[in-house]
Amino acid sequence: MSQKKRILYVQTSGVDTPERTYAPFVLATTAAMMNIDATIYFLIKGVTVVKKGEAEKIKLGSFPSLKEVVDQATRAGVKLQVCEQSTQLLGLSRGDFIPEAKVVGAATLNDLVLDADAILCF
Amino acid sequence: MKVKPDRTLDCLGLYCPEPVFRTRMELDDIRIGEILEVLADDPAAEADIRSLVKHLEQEIVNVSKDGNTVRILIKKVK
């Protein structure tokens, strides 16, 4: 296991389906704990998850708030990337996202897909 | 197996992914050659911690069970 493995999580579900928002962060944080390089790419409605102020509003059952889960992921070194075209689709601007989420283009996603050892979509 | 752990991590009552997160933190914290004892009762914990230890290239010394509680001894080898 000399070279670090990479997992890419693609999040297309948004804050309108809160039960679909936790898993990518929990899995990516766990991957980071396992010394696996983890990136979450937010696409289509998924970009709403990393819109400023949104994660604070989501808390399901006995789970911590989504904000706590997002913070835990970024602390563990999980990279967050946002699809620029999707932000335009939803009428959002670059400044609307949490600082840890980097707005990137379609070519970046294609590169991430080619470089990943595994991809999971939510 | 008579192995005396250098440190014990109590994950009883904690659910996935907490036992994995805490085990990783403790492994970061102990010295090479030391043994960490993890106690957990989450049914997912044993397989998860085995997977974690494999990826971190550390060593499982012993796994034993008492009812719902699993006791995992991990040696930090690198």
N, CA and C atoms of all chains as a GROMACS GRO file, in nm:
protein
  600
    1MET      N    1   0.084  -0.120   0.000
    1MET     CA    2   0.000   0.000   0.000
    1MET      C    3   0.087   0.124   0.000
    2SER      N    4   0.181   0.129  -0.096
    2SER     CA    5   0.276   0.240  -0.094
    2SER      C    6   0.212   0.370  -0.143
    3GLN      N    7   0.134   0.361  -0.254
    3GLN     CA    8   0.072   0.483  -0.305
    3GLN      C    9  -0.065   0.503  -0.242
    4LYS      N   10  -0.093   0.627  -0.207
    4LYS     CA   11  -0.219   0.656  -0.140
    4LYS      C   12  -0.337   0.635  -0.235
    5LYS      N   13  -0.438   0.562  -0.190
    5LYS     CA   14  -0.558   0.539  -0.270
    5LYS      C   15  -0.644   0.666  -0.270
    6ARG      N   16  -0.724   0.680  -0.374
    6ARG     CA   17  -0.811   0.797  -0.382
    6ARG      C   18  -0.956   0.755  -0.401
    7ILE      N   19  -1.044   0.814  -0.321
    7ILE     CA   20  -1.188   0.793  -0.342
    7ILE      C   21  -1.253   0.928  -0.370
    8LEU      N   22  -1.338   0.927  -0.472
    8LEU     CA   23  -1.414   1.047  -0.507
    8LEU      C   24  -1.561   1.023  -0.474
    9TYR      N   25  -1.619   1.113  -0.398
    9TYR     CA   26  -1.762   1.106  -0.366
    9TYR      C   27  -1.831   1.216  -0.445
   10VAL      N   28  -1.934   1.181  -0.521
   10VAL     CA   29  -2.006   1.280  -0.600
   10VAL      C   30  -2.143   1.301  -0.536
   11GLN      N   31  -2.169   1.423  -0.493
   11GLN     CA   32  -2.295   1.454  -0.424
   11GLN      C   33  -2.385   1.534  -0.516
   12THR      N   34  -2.493   1.471  -0.565
   12THR     CA   35  -2.588   1.544  -0.649
   12THR      C   36  -2.716   1.578  -0.574
   13SER      N   37  -2.731   1.520  -0.454
   13SER     CA   38  -2.852   1.547  -0.375
   13SER      C   39  -2.833   1.675  -0.293
   14GLY      N   40  -2.938   1.752  -0.281
   14GLY     CA   41  -2.928   1.880  -0.212
   14GLY      C   42  -2.996   1.883  -0.077
   15VAL      N   43  -3.008   2.002  -0.022
   15VAL     CA   44  -3.063   2.017   0.113
   15VAL      C   45  -3.213   1.987   0.119
   16ASP      N   46  -3.277   1.972   0.002
   16ASP     CA   47  -3.419   1.934   0.004
   16ASP      C   48  -3.438   1.786   0.036
   17THR      N   49  -3.327   1.710   0.033
   17THR     CA   50  -3.332   1.570   0.078
   17THR      C   51  -3.224   1.553   0.187
   18PRO      N   52  -3.249   1.609   0.306
   18PRO     CA   53  -3.144   1.613   0.409
   18PRO      C   54  -3.088   1.476   0.446
   19GLU      N   55  -3.172   1.371   0.435
   19GLU     CA   56  -3.125   1.238   0.472
   19GLU      C   57  -3.018   1.186   0.376
   20ARG      N   58  -2.999   1.251   0.265
   20ARG     CA   59  -2.897   1.209   0.169
   20ARG      C   60  -2.769   1.293   0.179
   21THR      N   61  -2.763   1.380   0.279
   21THR     CA   62  -2.650   1.473   0.284
   21THR      C   63  -2.535   1.429   0.374
   22TYR      N   64  -2.562   1.344   0.471
   22TYR     CA   65  -2.458   1.308   0.568
   22TYR      C   66  -2.353   1.211   0.514
   23ALA      N   67  -2.402   1.112   0.439
   23ALA     CA   68  -2.316   0.998   0.404
   23ALA      C   69  -2.184   1.037   0.336
   24PRO      N   70  -2.184   1.127   0.237
   24PRO     CA   71  -2.055   1.156   0.174
   24PRO      C   72  -1.951   1.212   0.272
   25PHE      N   73  -1.997   1.295   0.365
   25PHE     CA   74  -1.904   1.352   0.463
   25PHE      C   75  -1.851   1.247   0.560
   26VAL      N   76  -1.942   1.162   0.607
   26VAL     CA   77  -1.901   1.058   0.702
   26VAL      C   78  -1.805   0.960   0.635
   27LEU      N   79  -1.839   0.919   0.512
   27LEU     CA   80  -1.752   0.824   0.441
   27LEU      C   81  -1.618   0.887   0.406
   28ALA      N   82  -1.620   1.012   0.363
   28ALA     CA   83  -1.495   1.078   0.325
   28ALA      C   84  -1.406   1.099   0.447
   29THR      N   85  -1.465   1.134   0.560
   29THR     CA   86  -1.386   1.150   0.682
   29THR      C   87  -1.327   1.016   0.723
   30THR      N   88  -1.407   0.911   0.714
   30THR     CA   89  -1.357   0.777   0.746
   30THR      C   90  -1.243   0.739   0.651
   31ALA      N   91  -1.259   0.772   0.525
   31ALA     CA   92  -1.151   0.744   0.428
   31ALA      C   93  -1.023   0.816   0.469
   32ALA      N   94  -1.037   0.943   0.507
   32ALA     CA   95  -0.918   1.019   0.550
   32ALA      C   96  -0.852   0.952   0.669
   33MET      N   97  -0.933   0.899   0.762
   33MET     CA   98  -0.880   0.829   0.878
   33MET      C   99  -0.805   0.702   0.837
   34MET      N  100  -0.846   0.645   0.724
   34MET     CA  101  -0.783   0.522   0.672
   34MET      C  102  -0.665   0.555   0.580
   35ASN      N  103  -0.620   0.680   0.582
   35ASN     CA  104  -0.510   0.725   0.495
   35ASN      C  105  -0.544   0.716   0.347
   36ILE      N  106  -0.671   0.735   0.317
   36ILE     CA  107  -0.716   0.738   0.178
   36ILE      C  108  -0.745   0.884   0.144
   37ASP      N  109  -0.700   0.928   0.028
   37ASP     CA  110  -0.724   1.065  -0.017
   37ASP      C  111  -0.872   1.078  -0.057
   38ALA      N  112  -0.943   1.171   0.004
   38ALA     CA  113  -1.088   1.180  -0.019
   38ALA      C  114  -1.130   1.318  -0.067
   39THR      N  115  -1.209   1.319  -0.174
   39THR     CA  116  -1.263   1.444  -0.228
   39THR      C  117  -1.413   1.427  -0.244
   40ILE      N  118  -1.489   1.531  -0.209
   40ILE     CA  119  -1.633   1.532  -0.240
   40ILE      C  120  -1.655   1.639  -0.346
   41TYR      N  121  -1.720   1.598  -0.455
   41TYR     CA  122  -1.751   1.692  -0.563
   41TYR      C  123  -1.902   1.717  -0.560
   42PHE      N  124  -1.941   1.842  -0.549
   42PHE     CA  125  -2.082   1.879  -0.538
   42PHE      C  126  -2.132   1.924  -0.675
   43LEU      N  127  -2.239   1.859  -0.719
   43LEU     CA  128  -2.286   1.878  -0.856
   43LEU      C  129  -2.439   1.895  -0.854
   44ILE      N  130  -2.490   1.967  -0.949
   44ILE     CA  131  -2.635   1.991  -0.962
   44ILE      C  132  -2.689   2.041  -0.827
   45LYS      N  133  -2.795   1.980  -0.772
   45LYS     CA  134  -2.850   2.032  -0.646
   45LYS      C  135  -2.756   2.012  -0.527
   46GLY      N  136  -2.659   1.923  -0.546
   46GLY     CA  137  -2.562   1.896  -0.438
   46GLY      C  138  -2.490   2.021  -0.391
   47VAL      N  139  -2.477   2.120  -0.478
   47VAL     CA  140  -2.403   2.241  -0.439
   47VAL      C  141  -2.472   2.314  -0.323
   48THR      N  142  -2.603   2.292  -0.307
   48THR     CA  143  -2.675   2.361  -0.198
   48THR      C  144  -2.625   2.318  -0.060
   49VAL      N  145  -2.566   2.198  -0.053
   49VAL     CA  146  -2.518   2.145   0.075
   49VAL      C  147  -2.403   2.231   0.130
   50VAL      N  148  -2.321   2.286   0.040
   50VAL     CA  149  -2.206   2.367   0.085
   50VAL      C  150  -2.230   2.517   0.068
   51LYS      N  151  -2.359   2.551   0.049
   51LYS     CA  152  -2.395   2.694   0.047
   51LYS      C  153  -2.387   2.744   0.191
   52LYS      N  154  -2.331   2.862   0.207
   52LYS     CA  155  -2.315   2.919   0.342
   52LYS      C  156  -2.447   2.916   0.419
   53GLY      N  157  -2.441   2.871   0.542
   53GLY     CA  158  -2.558   2.876   0.631
   53GLY      C  159  -2.654   2.759   0.618
   54GLU      N  160  -2.636   2.672   0.519
   54GLU     CA  161  -2.731   2.562   0.498
   54GLU      C  162  -2.708   2.442   0.591
   55ALA      N  163  -2.580   2.405   0.610
   55ALA     CA  164  -2.551   2.286   0.692
   55ALA      C  165  -2.597   2.306   0.836
   56GLU      N  166  -2.597   2.432   0.880
   56GLU     CA  167  -2.639   2.462   1.018
   56GLU      C  168  -2.787   2.426   1.039
   57LYS      N  169  -2.864   2.430   0.929
   57LYS     CA  170  -3.010   2.409   0.940
   57LYS      C  171  -3.046   2.261   0.945
   58ILE      N  172  -2.950   2.173   0.912
   58ILE     CA  173  -2.984   2.031   0.901
   58ILE      C  174  -2.934   1.953   1.022
   59LYS      N  175  -3.028   1.887   1.088
   59LYS     CA  176  -2.992   1.797   1.199
   59LYS      C  177  -3.097   1.688   1.202
   60LEU      N  178  -3.054   1.563   1.184
   60LEU     CA  179  -3.149   1.453   1.177
   60LEU      C  180  -3.136   1.362   1.299
   61GLY      N  181  -3.248   1.332   1.362
   61GLY     CA  182  -3.253   1.238   1.474
   61GLY      C  183  -3.145   1.264   1.577
   62SER      N  184  -3.072   1.157   1.610
   62SER     CA  185  -2.968   1.168   1.712
   62SER      C  186  -2.833   1.206   1.650
   63PHE      N  187  -2.830   1.230   1.520
   63PHE     CA  188  -2.704   1.267   1.453
   63PHE      C  189  -2.661   1.407   1.495
   64PRO      N  190  -2.530   1.433   1.486
   64PRO     CA  191  -2.488   1.572   1.505
   64PRO      C  192  -2.541   1.657   1.390
   65SER      N  193  -2.532   1.789   1.403
   65SER     CA  194  -2.579   1.874   1.292
   65SER      C  195  -2.489   1.849   1.171
   66LEU      N  196  -2.542   1.876   1.053
   66LEU     CA  197  -2.461   1.856   0.932
   66LEU      C  198  -2.338   1.946   0.936
   67LYS      N  199  -2.352   2.064   0.997
   67LYS     CA  200  -2.238   2.156   1.009
   67LYS      C  201  -2.122   2.089   1.083
   68GLU      N  202  -2.153   2.018   1.192
   68GLU     CA  203  -2.047   1.950   1.268
   68GLU      C  204  -1.980   1.843   1.182
   69VAL      N  205  -2.059   1.773   1.101
   69VAL     CA  206  -2.006   1.667   1.015
   69VAL      C  207  -1.918   1.725   0.904
   70VAL      N  208  -1.961   1.840   0.851
   70VAL     CA  209  -1.882   1.908   0.747
   70VAL      C  210  -1.748   1.954   0.807
   71ASP      N  211  -1.755   2.015   0.924
   71ASP     CA  212  -1.632   2.064   0.989
   71ASP      C  213  -1.536   1.949   1.020
   72GLN      N  214  -1.592   1.838   1.065
   72GLN     CA  215  -1.510   1.720   1.096
   72GLN      C  216  -1.439   1.672   0.968
   73ALA      N  217  -1.511   1.674   0.857
   73ALA     CA  218  -1.453   1.629   0.729
   73ALA      C  219  -1.338   1.720   0.686
   74THR      N  220  -1.360   1.850   0.693
   74THR     CA  221  -1.254   1.941   0.646
   74THR      C  222  -1.133   1.935   0.739
   75ARG      N  223  -1.159   1.919   0.869
   75ARG     CA  224  -1.047   1.904   0.964
   75ARG      C  225  -0.964   1.780   0.932
   76ALA      N  226  -1.033   1.674   0.886
   76ALA     CA  227  -0.963   1.549   0.854
   76ALA      C  228  -0.888   1.557   0.720
   77GLY      N  229  -0.908   1.667   0.647
   77GLY     CA  230  -0.835   1.684   0.522
   77GLY      C  231  -0.915   1.649   0.397
   78VAL      N  232  -1.046   1.630   0.414
   78VAL     CA  233  -1.129   1.601   0.296
   78VAL      C  234  -1.141   1.728   0.211
   79LYS      N  235  -1.122   1.711   0.080
   79LYS     CA  236  -1.131   1.826  -0.010
   79LYS      C  237  -1.275   1.840  -0.063
   80LEU      N  238  -1.324   1.962  -0.067
   80LEU     CA  239  -1.460   1.989  -0.114
   80LEU      C  240  -1.452   2.073  -0.242
   81GLN      N  241  -1.515   2.024  -0.348
   81GLN     CA  242  -1.512   2.098  -0.474
   81GLN      C  243  -1.654   2.117  -0.527
   82VAL      N  244  -1.678   2.235  -0.585
   82VAL     CA  245  -1.812   2.271  -0.628
   82VAL      C  246  -1.812   2.293  -0.779
   83CYS      N  247  -1.911   2.236  -0.846
   83CYS     CA  248  -1.923   2.252  -0.992
   83CYS      C  249  -1.973   2.391  -1.027
   84GLU      N  250  -1.893   2.460  -1.106
   84GLU     CA  251  -1.929   2.598  -1.141
   84GLU      C  252  -2.060   2.607  -1.220
   85GLN      N  253  -2.077   2.521  -1.318
   85GLN     CA  254  -2.199   2.524  -1.400
   85GLN      C  255  -2.324   2.503  -1.316
   86SER      N  256  -2.311   2.416  -1.212
   86SER     CA  257  -2.427   2.390  -1.126
   86SER      C  258  -2.463   2.514  -1.045
   87THR      N  259  -2.360   2.590  -1.006
   87THR     CA  260  -2.390   2.712  -0.929
   87THR      C  261  -2.466   2.810  -1.017
   88GLN      N  262  -2.429   2.814  -1.146
   88GLN     CA  263  -2.499   2.904  -1.239
   88GLN      C  264  -2.643   2.857  -1.261
   89LEU      N  265  -2.657   2.725  -1.271
   89LEU     CA  266  -2.790   2.666  -1.290
   89LEU      C  267  -2.886   2.709  -1.179
   90LEU      N  268  -2.832   2.716  -1.057
   90LEU     CA  269  -2.917   2.749  -0.942
   90LEU      C  270  -2.911   2.898  -0.907
   91GLY      N  271  -2.842   2.975  -0.990
   91GLY     CA  272  -2.836   3.119  -0.967
   91GLY      C  273  -2.752   3.159  -0.847
   92LEU      N  274  -2.651   3.078  -0.815
   92LEU     CA  275  -2.565   3.110  -0.700
   92LEU      C  276  -2.433   3.168  -0.751
   93SER      N  277  -2.368   3.248  -0.665
   93SER     CA  278  -2.238   3.302  -0.707
   93SER      C  279  -2.126   3.240  -0.623
   94ARG      N  280  -2.001   3.263  -0.664
   94ARG     CA  281  -1.886   3.201  -0.599
   94ARG      C  282  -1.879   3.230  -0.449
   95GLY      N  283  -1.920   3.349  -0.413
   95GLY     CA  284  -1.913   3.389  -0.272
   95GLY      C  285  -2.020   3.326  -0.184
   96ASP      N  286  -2.111   3.250  -0.244
   96ASP     CA  287  -2.221   3.192  -0.166
   96ASP      C  288  -2.182   3.066  -0.090
   97PHE      N  289  -2.058   3.018  -0.110
   97PHE     CA  290  -2.022   2.889  -0.053
   97PHE      C  291  -1.928   2.901   0.068
   98ILE      N  292  -1.927   2.796   0.150
   98ILE     CA  293  -1.837   2.796   0.265
   98ILE      C  294  -1.693   2.804   0.213
   99PRO      N  295  -1.602   2.866   0.289
   99PRO     CA  296  -1.467   2.890   0.237
   99PRO      C  297  -1.389   2.763   0.201
  100GLU      N  298  -1.423   2.651   0.265
  100GLU     CA  299  -1.350   2.526   0.238
  100GLU      C  300  -1.387   2.468   0.101
  101ALA      N  301  -1.500   2.511   0.044
  101ALA     CA  302  -1.546   2.455  -0.084
  101ALA      C  303  -1.493   2.539  -0.199
  102LYS      N  304  -1.420   2.473  -0.287
  102LYS     CA  305  -1.357   2.543  -0.398
  102LYS      C  306  -1.441   2.525  -0.525
  103VAL      N  307  -1.472   2.634  -0.592
  103VAL     CA  308  -1.551   2.625  -0.715
  103VAL      C  309  -1.458   2.590  -0.831
  104VAL      N  310  -1.492   2.483  -0.902
  104VAL     CA  311  -1.407   2.434  -1.011
  104VAL      C  312  -1.492   2.399  -1.133
  105GLY      N  313  -1.427   2.367  -1.243
  105GLY     CA  314  -1.498   2.340  -1.366
  105GLY      C  315  -1.515   2.192  -1.398
  106ALA      N  316  -1.578   2.167  -1.513
  106ALA     CA  317  -1.610   2.032  -1.556
  106ALA      C  318  -1.485   1.948  -1.584
  107ALA      N  319  -1.382   2.013  -1.636
  107ALA     CA  320  -1.260   1.938  -1.668
  107ALA      C  321  -1.198   1.883  -1.539
  108THR      N  322  -1.210   1.960  -1.431
  108THR     CA  323  -1.156   1.914  -1.302
  108THR      C  324  -1.227   1.787  -1.257
  109LEU      N  325  -1.360   1.785  -1.274
  109LEU     CA  326  -1.434   1.664  -1.234
  109LEU      C  327  -1.389   1.545  -1.319
  110ASN      N  328  -1.376   1.566  -1.448
  110ASN     CA  329  -1.333   1.455  -1.533
  110ASN      C  330  -1.195   1.403  -1.492
  111ASP      N  331  -1.108   1.494  -1.457
  111ASP     CA  332  -0.975   1.455  -1.410
  111ASP      C  333  -0.982   1.377  -1.280
  112LEU      N  334  -1.066   1.426  -1.189
  112LEU     CA  335  -1.082   1.358  -1.060
  112LEU      C  336  -1.134   1.216  -1.080
  113VAL      N  337  -1.227   1.201  -1.174
  113VAL     CA  338  -1.284   1.068  -1.203
  113VAL      C  339  -1.175   0.975  -1.256
  114LEU      N  340  -1.095   1.027  -1.349
  114LEU     CA  341  -0.990   0.942  -1.408
  114LEU      C  342  -0.883   0.905  -1.306
  115ASP      N  343  -0.856   0.996  -1.214
  115ASP     CA  344  -0.750   0.972  -1.116
  115ASP      C  345  -0.795   0.889  -0.996
  116ALA      N  346  -0.926   0.878  -0.975
  116ALA     CA  347  -0.975   0.810  -0.855
  116ALA      C  348  -0.962   0.658  -0.866
  117ASP      N  349  -0.943   0.594  -0.754
  117ASP     CA  350  -0.946   0.447  -0.752
  117ASP      C  351  -1.088   0.396  -0.740
  118ALA      N  352  -1.176   0.482  -0.686
  118ALA     CA  353  -1.317   0.444  -0.672
  118ALA      C  354  -1.402   0.569  -0.662
  119ILE      N  355  -1.527   0.557  -0.711
  119ILE     CA  356  -1.619   0.672  -0.709
  119ILE      C  357  -1.752   0.626  -0.652
  120LEU      N  358  -1.806   0.706  -0.563
  120LEU     CA  359  -1.939   0.678  -0.508
  120LEU      C  360  -2.026   0.800  -0.532
  121CYS      N  361  -2.149   0.775  -0.577
  121CYS     CA  362  -2.240   0.887  -0.605
  121CYS      C  363  -2.360   0.887  -0.511
  122PHE      N  364  -2.397   1.003  -0.468
  122PHE     CA  365  -2.511   1.018  -0.376
  122PHE      C  366  -2.612   1.117  -0.432
  123MET      N  367  -0.478  -1.461   2.587
  123MET     CA  368  -0.347  -1.406   2.549
  123MET      C  369  -0.306  -1.297   2.647
  124LYS      N  370  -0.190  -1.312   2.707
  124LYS     CA  371  -0.147  -1.219   2.812
  124LYS      C  372  -0.066  -1.104   2.753
  125VAL      N  373  -0.138  -1.009   2.694
  125VAL     CA  374  -0.070  -0.890   2.644
  125VAL      C  375  -0.123  -0.772   2.724
  126LYS      N  376  -0.031  -0.696   2.778
  126LYS     CA  377  -0.075  -0.582   2.859
  126LYS      C  378  -0.076  -0.457   2.772
  127PRO      N  379  -0.195  -0.397   2.754
  127PRO     CA  380  -0.200  -0.276   2.670
  127PRO      C  381  -0.136  -0.156   2.738
  128ASP      N  382  -0.082  -0.067   2.656
  128ASP     CA  383  -0.026   0.057   2.710
  128ASP      C  384  -0.135   0.161   2.732
  129ARG      N  385  -0.243   0.146   2.658
  129ARG     CA  386  -0.352   0.242   2.669
  129ARG      C  387  -0.483   0.175   2.631
  130THR      N  388  -0.594   0.218   2.693
  130THR     CA  389  -0.725   0.162   2.661
  130THR      C  390  -0.815   0.273   2.607
  131LEU      N  391  -0.885   0.240   2.498
  131LEU     CA  392  -0.983   0.334   2.441
  131LEU      C  393  -1.121   0.273   2.458
  132ASP      N  394  -1.205   0.342   2.534
  132ASP     CA  395  -1.339   0.291   2.561
  132ASP      C  396  -1.438   0.349   2.460
  133CYS      N  397  -1.483   0.264   2.367
  133CYS     CA  398  -1.581   0.309   2.267
  133CYS      C  399  -1.718   0.248   2.294
  134LEU      N  400  -1.740   0.200   2.416
  134LEU     CA  401  -1.868   0.136   2.448
  134LEU      C  402  -1.980   0.240   2.436
  135GLY      N  403  -2.087   0.199   2.368
  135GLY     CA  404  -2.200   0.290   2.349
  135GLY      C  405  -2.186   0.383   2.230
  136LEU      N  406  -2.071   0.378   2.163
  136LEU     CA  407  -2.051   0.466   2.047
  136LEU      C  408  -2.080   0.390   1.918
  137TYR      N  409  -2.136   0.462   1.823
  137TYR     CA  410  -2.171   0.401   1.696
  137TYR      C  411  -2.082   0.450   1.583
  138CYS      N  412  -2.084   0.373   1.475
  138CYS     CA  413  -2.012   0.408   1.353
  138CYS      C  414  -2.044   0.553   1.314
  139PRO      N  415  -1.947   0.635   1.281
  139PRO     CA  416  -1.806   0.603   1.259
  139PRO      C  417  -1.715   0.636   1.378
  140GLU      N  418  -1.773   0.667   1.494
  140GLU     CA  419  -1.692   0.714   1.607
  140GLU      C  420  -1.580   0.619   1.651
  141PRO      N  421  -1.607   0.487   1.666
  141PRO     CA  422  -1.496   0.400   1.708
  141PRO      C  423  -1.376   0.407   1.614
  142VAL      N  424  -1.402   0.418   1.484
  142VAL     CA  425  -1.293   0.427   1.386
  142VAL      C  426  -1.219   0.560   1.403
  143PHE      N  427  -1.294   0.668   1.415
  143PHE     CA  428  -1.231   0.800   1.430
  143PHE      C  429  -1.143   0.803   1.554
  144ARG      N  430  -1.198   0.755   1.664
  144ARG     CA  431  -1.124   0.763   1.792
  144ARG      C  432  -1.003   0.670   1.793
  145THR      N  433  -1.019   0.553   1.730
  145THR     CA  434  -0.905   0.460   1.724
  145THR      C  435  -0.791   0.524   1.645
  146ARG      N  436  -0.825   0.589   1.535
  146ARG     CA  437  -0.721   0.656   1.454
  146ARG      C  438  -0.649   0.764   1.537
  147MET      N  439  -0.727   0.842   1.611
  147MET     CA  440  -0.667   0.949   1.693
  147MET      C  441  -0.572   0.890   1.798
  148GLU      N  442  -0.616   0.783   1.862
  148GLU     CA  443  -0.532   0.722   1.966
  148GLU      C  444  -0.405   0.662   1.905
  149LEU      N  445  -0.420   0.601   1.787
  149LEU     CA  446  -0.302   0.542   1.722
  149LEU      C  447  -0.202   0.652   1.685
  150ASP      N  448  -0.253   0.768   1.648
  150ASP     CA  449  -0.163   0.880   1.618
  150ASP      C  450  -0.088   0.924   1.744
  151ASP      N  451  -0.154   0.905   1.856
  151ASP     CA  452  -0.104   0.958   1.982
  151ASP      C  453  -0.003   0.868   2.054
  152ILE      N  454  -0.012   0.736   2.032
  152ILE     CA  455   0.078   0.645   2.104
  152ILE      C  456   0.210   0.630   2.029
  153ARG      N  457   0.308   0.570   2.097
  153ARG     CA  458   0.440   0.555   2.036
  153ARG      C  459   0.453   0.420   1.965
  154ILE      N  460   0.544   0.413   1.871
  154ILE     CA  461   0.572   0.287   1.800
  154ILE      C  462   0.612   0.182   1.903
  155GLY      N  463   0.554   0.063   1.890
  155GLY     CA  464   0.584  -0.045   1.983
  155GLY      C  465   0.479  -0.058   2.092
  156GLU      N  466   0.401   0.048   2.113
  156GLU     CA  467   0.298   0.043   2.217
  156GLU      C  468   0.174  -0.030   2.166
  157ILE      N  469   0.094  -0.077   2.262
  157ILE     CA  470  -0.027  -0.151   2.228
  157ILE      C  471  -0.150  -0.076   2.279
  158LEU      N  472  -0.245  -0.057   2.187
  158LEU     CA  473  -0.371   0.009   2.219
  158LEU      C  474  -0.481  -0.096   2.232
  159GLU      N  475  -0.556  -0.088   2.339
  159GLU     CA  476  -0.671  -0.176   2.359
  159GLU      C  477  -0.797  -0.095   2.328
  160VAL      N  478  -0.880  -0.146   2.235
  160VAL     CA  479  -1.005  -0.078   2.202
  160VAL      C  480  -1.120  -0.167   2.246
  161LEU      N  481  -1.212  -0.108   2.322
  161LEU     CA  482  -1.333  -0.179   2.364
  161LEU      C  483  -1.451  -0.117   2.292
  162ALA      N  484  -1.534  -0.202   2.228
  162ALA     CA  485  -1.647  -0.148   2.153
  162ALA      C  486  -1.763  -0.248   2.156
  163ASP      N  487  -1.884  -0.194   2.150
  163ASP     CA  488  -2.002  -0.284   2.142
  163ASP      C  489  -2.089  -0.255   2.020
  164ASP      N  490  -2.044  -0.165   1.935
  164ASP     CA  491  -2.115  -0.143   1.808
  164ASP      C  492  -2.087  -0.266   1.721
  165PRO      N  493  -2.192  -0.333   1.668
  165PRO     CA  494  -2.169  -0.454   1.587
  165PRO      C  495  -2.077  -0.430   1.467
  166ALA      N  496  -2.070  -0.304   1.420
  166ALA     CA  497  -1.986  -0.274   1.302
  166ALA      C  498  -1.840  -0.252   1.339
  167ALA      N  499  -1.812  -0.237   1.468
  167ALA     CA  500  -1.680  -0.190   1.510
  167ALA      C  501  -1.566  -0.286   1.473
  168GLU      N  502  -1.586  -0.414   1.495
  168GLU     CA  503  -1.473  -0.505   1.473
  168GLU      C  504  -1.425  -0.502   1.327
  169ALA      N  505  -1.519  -0.518   1.234
  169ALA     CA  506  -1.480  -0.517   1.092
  169ALA      C  507  -1.422  -0.382   1.052
  170ASP      N  508  -1.484  -0.275   1.103
  170ASP     CA  509  -1.437  -0.140   1.069
  170ASP      C  510  -1.296  -0.116   1.119
  171ILE      N  511  -1.270  -0.157   1.242
  171ILE     CA  512  -1.138  -0.131   1.300
  171ILE      C  513  -1.033  -0.220   1.234
  172ARG      N  514  -1.071  -0.342   1.199
  172ARG     CA  515  -0.978  -0.429   1.124
  172ARG      C  516  -0.940  -0.361   0.992
  173SER      N  517  -1.040  -0.303   0.926
  173SER     CA  518  -1.015  -0.236   0.799
  173SER      C  519  -0.925  -0.113   0.818
  174LEU      N  520  -0.954  -0.036   0.921
  174LEU     CA  521  -0.872   0.081   0.952
  174LEU      C  522  -0.726   0.041   0.976
  175VAL      N  523  -0.708  -0.060   1.059
  175VAL     CA  524  -0.573  -0.103   1.096
  175VAL      C  525  -0.496  -0.154   0.974
  176LYS      N  526  -0.568  -0.223   0.886
  176LYS     CA  527  -0.504  -0.272   0.762
  176LYS      C  528  -0.455  -0.154   0.677
  177HIS      N  529  -0.541  -0.053   0.660
  177HIS     CA  530  -0.503   0.062   0.578
  177HIS      C  531  -0.391   0.144   0.641
  178LEU      N  532  -0.387   0.149   0.772
  178LEU     CA  533  -0.282   0.225   0.840
  178LEU      C  534  -0.154   0.143   0.851
  179GLU      N  535  -0.162   0.017   0.806
  179GLU     CA  536  -0.048  -0.076   0.810
  179GLU      C  537   0.005  -0.095   0.951
  180GLN      N  538  -0.089  -0.099   1.046
  180GLN     CA  539  -0.053  -0.134   1.184
  180GLN      C  540  -0.087  -0.281   1.205
  181GLU      N  541  -0.079  -0.328   1.330
  181GLU     CA  542  -0.091  -0.474   1.351
  181GLU      C  543  -0.194  -0.507   1.458
  182ILE      N  544  -0.287  -0.596   1.423
  182ILE     CA  545  -0.381  -0.645   1.524
  182ILE      C  546  -0.314  -0.761   1.598
  183VAL      N  547  -0.304  -0.746   1.729
  183VAL     CA  548  -0.237  -0.846   1.810
  183VAL      C  549  -0.335  -0.954   1.854
  184ASN      N  550  -0.455  -0.908   1.890
  184ASN     CA  551  -0.554  -1.004   1.940
  184ASN      C  552  -0.694  -0.944   1.935
  185VAL      N  553  -0.794  -1.028   1.906
  185VAL     CA  554  -0.934  -0.986   1.914
  185VAL      C  555  -1.008  -1.087   1.998
  186SER      N  556  -1.079  -1.039   2.099
  186SER     CA  557  -1.158  -1.131   2.182
  186SER      C  558  -1.295  -1.071   2.206
  187LYS      N  559  -1.390  -1.158   2.242
  187LYS     CA  560  -1.526  -1.109   2.263
  187LYS      C  561  -1.580  -1.155   2.396
  188ASP      N  562  -1.656  -1.066   2.458
  188ASP     CA  563  -1.726  -1.100   2.582
  188ASP      C  564  -1.868  -1.048   2.566
  189GLY      N  565  -1.961  -1.136   2.532
  189GLY     CA  566  -2.098  -1.091   2.503
  189GLY      C  567  -2.096  -1.002   2.380
  190ASN      N  568  -2.150  -0.882   2.395
  190ASN     CA  569  -2.154  -0.789   2.281
  190ASN      C  570  -2.029  -0.703   2.269
  191THR      N  571  -1.940  -0.718   2.366
  191THR     CA  572  -1.822  -0.631   2.367
  191THR      C  573  -1.704  -0.699   2.298
  192VAL      N  574  -1.646  -0.627   2.206
  192VAL     CA  575  -1.526  -0.678   2.140
  192VAL      C  576  -1.406  -0.601   2.196
  193ARG      N  577  -1.295  -0.675   2.215
  193ARG     CA  578  -1.172  -0.614   2.267
  193ARG      C  579  -1.064  -0.638   2.162
  194ILE      N  580  -1.012  -0.530   2.110
  194ILE     CA  581  -0.915  -0.539   2.002
  194ILE      C  582  -0.783  -0.480   2.049
  195LEU      N  583  -0.677  -0.558   2.038
  195LEU     CA  584  -0.544  -0.509   2.074
  195LEU      C  585  -0.467  -0.476   1.947
  196ILE      N  586  -0.422  -0.353   1.938
  196ILE     CA  587  -0.352  -0.307   1.818
  196ILE      C  588  -0.213  -0.260   1.856
  197LYS      N  589  -0.115  -0.311   1.783
  197LYS     CA  590   0.023  -0.266   1.807
  197LYS      C  591   0.062  -0.164   1.702
  198LYS      N  592   0.114  -0.053   1.749
  198LYS     CA  593   0.163   0.048   1.654
  198LYS      C  594   0.302   0.006   1.608
  199VAL      N  595   0.313  -0.028   1.480
  199VAL     CA  596   0.439  -0.082   1.430
  199VAL      C  597   0.514   0.016   1.339
  200LYS      N  598   0.447   0.126   1.302
  200LYS     CA  599   0.516   0.224   1.216
  200LYS      C  600   0.464   0.363   1.242
   0.00000   0.00000   0.00000
